Amino acid sequence: MFKNYLKIAFRNMIKNKGYSFINIFGLAVALTSVLLIVLWVQDELGWDSFQKNIDTIYRVEQDQPTSRGIFHVNVTPFPMGPALKEEIPEIKNSARYGFPGTILMKYGEKVFYENEARCVDPSFLKMFTYPLIKGDIESVLSQPSSLVITKDIAKKYFGNSDPVGKTITLNDKYPFTVTGVIEHIPHNTNLKFDILISFDFMKTIGLYSDVWEANEIYTWIQLNDNADVAVVNKKITEVREQHVREQESGGSFIAFNLMPLKKMRLYARFGYEKTVGTIQSIYIFSFIAVFILIIACINYINLSTARAVKRYKEIGLRKVVGAERKNIVGQFYIESFLLTFLAILFSLFLVELLIPSFNQLSGKNFSSNVLFQPSFLIGILVIVLITGFLSGTYPALFLSAFSPNRVLKERNQFGNKSSILRKSLVVFQFGLSVILITGTIVMLKQLEFMRNKNLGYDKEQLIYLPLNSETRKSYSILKENLDKDSDILGVTGTYQTPTMMNENAGGADWDGKDPNFKPKIGYAAVDYDYFKTMKIHLEKGRVYSREFATDSTQAVVINEELAKMISSKSVVGKRFSWVNDEIIIGIVKNFNYEKVQRAIEPLAIYLAPQEVNYVVVRLASGNIVQSLKHVKQIWQDTFHGFPLEYKFFDEDFAKMFQADERVMSIFSYSAFLAIIVACMGLFGLAAFILELRTKEIGIRKVLGASISGITFMLSKEFILWVLTANLIAFPVAYFLMDSWLQNYAYRINISWWIFLISGGIALVIALATIGFRAIKAATANPVKSLRYE
């Protein structure tokens, strides 16, 4: 029986080549996009899955209460890790994870800056699964001068020779011995590094602090099996409170909590934001995959039910000769699964072909081997079963219900029912397409809005040069030399990365402040000429000047947000007590000092030339290349043996939008595929319906109907379906995109013209699809039309 089902299914496919092609190709295109999205989702859900202890590893985080709400922080005090392990029995192990900044590594003639170095405790490699290809995991980080590198870094500095036991000099001053080599680290991990240094190095370079209110590093802990996370959270909070009291710092209450490593990629949080993880993107792309799959399945259902009129005699005769309904149902399910199977084979070919482009689009690094992984193969099987079942269920139940004693007499006994269904499915299909098109336009406008947003400073021709512990000592000499060059329009410095100054703290005070008001205020340390070089507008008062000796100890410049927080009146000249007892000397216009997606928070900007870690340089706009050559030459003259590393502000600015651009690109391609698949189904459905009306068209032409009149008559019903889809889709699209926009502090308004454009695109594409078939039918020779039957 099964063999017979397959034979009939193949015969029907060959007999109706056009409709079979539409179904198979449309479904293959849909399945290709679904499989690519499944690859992306699986990768996101699988972050750090290679870690053997993933179920018991947590990052210590904290919720700091402020007047605006809870401010979530991911960093912790330096001494916290060892203290937690010692004082909380539920904690099996702990490891600190610090950032020494950009370091200079030198081995022989090979000298490079490295940005992916991390300082960790010896327990780090025992908690996390990073296999060593050289070295002993028990001892590689046991000594203060220990250095563990990845396989790629070993190749970079030592070629094919064994690096273990060899000495690398850090920052042209500190000798370190390579004690281990780590195998290549998977890309889908929350802990990315190239070099591991003994945590004692943080103390050596002066980045360590015993203060329990200073949050600078990540603290990881490993819990014992069956430990109660809620209980541990409470104990961590109590341990911190105890140590704060011992240091008599009088800090405010902070609640600590544990973020599971296995959920960190999805639900990571920072600041006032609910989440900065990828869970929302996973939901969005999963819904898109379901939408596209449903659209493709609707094509099959529509064409199957429309063609029922041509199969009614087959079904009637099969029932007359003894076929039961279950046999008919089985036949149509086999046809559905066969079509899905052929489509999935074609889609796998397309997936392999598109993987390089998809990698570039999504920022992933998939290879063809991923198609043969058990998890992906299981996913394919599930998709085939779901698609085959969704596509085949209604046609199987609908066609098998034909009554044999009526079906051989009446041609259209189910015509009205199937017509209503087809109309509903086309409306639903195009409604989904319009939602995707609207979403793409909204995302594009939001991204354009953020790119063109006034940052509060001029980012053009701005570069910054990172300093390390050695080059920092000669910063003043470098600045003086750069200032002398006519191709350089301004030189200043900052303590933090100038495009991401996200340090903040509580404890500020001013005259008239409510004692219960506990805001978080941003902190920035800068050099003279910061506001001039950045072209930040001064609203009131003045900025730092060398003419005022007390500016470095008793003055502060604030932004407009902080001025509003302090008072509705002028605050220039008022007391502001935070670092010291300062006087507010100036108010500058709000500017984006961190990610553009975040709201501009209150900011206090202090003068601290001695704390500069980054040199900010504004180049002359005439010849950037020539200006950069001058910067390089001055750097080399000032710092012999230290290579220059620089970044344009534009580069950092572009990176802020990478995730949004990838989401928008995948969304737009998905919308394009959805409308293509929907139109393929509409094309097939229109062709079939017009084929049934061939004699009617011929009679109308003989009676004098014009080609334009016939074309309009044949198209108007389809146009009405698409217009109905637009009306239904618009409110749904508005609700979904308005919810998405809430993730942005600065966002566009969803204008009416966006819906007009998205609806117009769907209508024009549908008209082009239907119009081609309608014009062809209207221009056919009426003599042939009347001989059709």
Secondary structure as UniProt FT lines:
FT   HELIX           2..15
FT   HELIX           17..45
FT   TURN            46..50
FT   TURN            52..56
FT   STRAND          57..65
FT   STRAND          70..73
FT   TURN            78..79
FT   HELIX           80..87
FT   TURN            89..90
FT   STRAND          91..98
FT   STRAND          103..107
FT   TURN            108..109
FT   STRAND          110..114
FT   STRAND          117..120
FT   TURN            122..123
FT   HELIX           124..127
FT   STRAND          132..134
FT   TURN            137..141
FT   TURN            144..145
FT   STRAND          146..150
FT   HELIX           151..158
FT   TURN            159..160
FT   TURN            164..165
FT   STRAND          167..170
FT   TURN            171..173
FT   STRAND          174..182
FT   STRAND          195..198
FT   HELIX           200..204
FT   TURN            205..206
FT   TURN            212..213
FT   STRAND          217..223
FT   TURN            225..226
FT   HELIX           229..246
FT   TURN            247..248
FT   STRAND          255..260
FT   HELIX           261..267
FT   HELIX           279..306
FT   HELIX           308..320
FT   TURN            321..322
FT   HELIX           325..362
FT   HELIX           368..372
FT   HELIX           374..400
FT   HELIX           404..407
FT   TURN            408..409
FT   TURN            413..414
FT   HELIX           415..451
FT   TURN            460..461
FT   STRAND          462..466
FT   TURN            469..470
FT   HELIX           471..474
FT   HELIX           475..483
FT   TURN            486..487
FT   STRAND          488..494
FT   TURN            498..499
FT   STRAND          504..505
FT   STRAND          509..510
FT   TURN            511..512
FT   TURN            515..516
FT   STRAND          521..526
FT   TURN            528..529
FT   HELIX           530..534
FT   STRAND          538..541
FT   TURN            546..547
FT   TURN            549..550
FT   HELIX           551..554
FT   STRAND          555..559
FT   HELIX           560..566
FT   TURN            572..573
FT   STRAND          575..577
FT   STRAND          581..588
FT   TURN            596..597
FT   STRAND          603..607
FT   HELIX           609..611
FT   STRAND          614..619
FT   HELIX           624..638
FT   TURN            640..641
FT   STRAND          647..648
FT   HELIX           649..655
FT   TURN            656..657
FT   HELIX           658..692
FT   HELIX           694..702
FT   TURN            703..704
FT   HELIX           707..741
FT   TURN            742..743
FT   HELIX           752..778
FT   HELIX           782..786
//
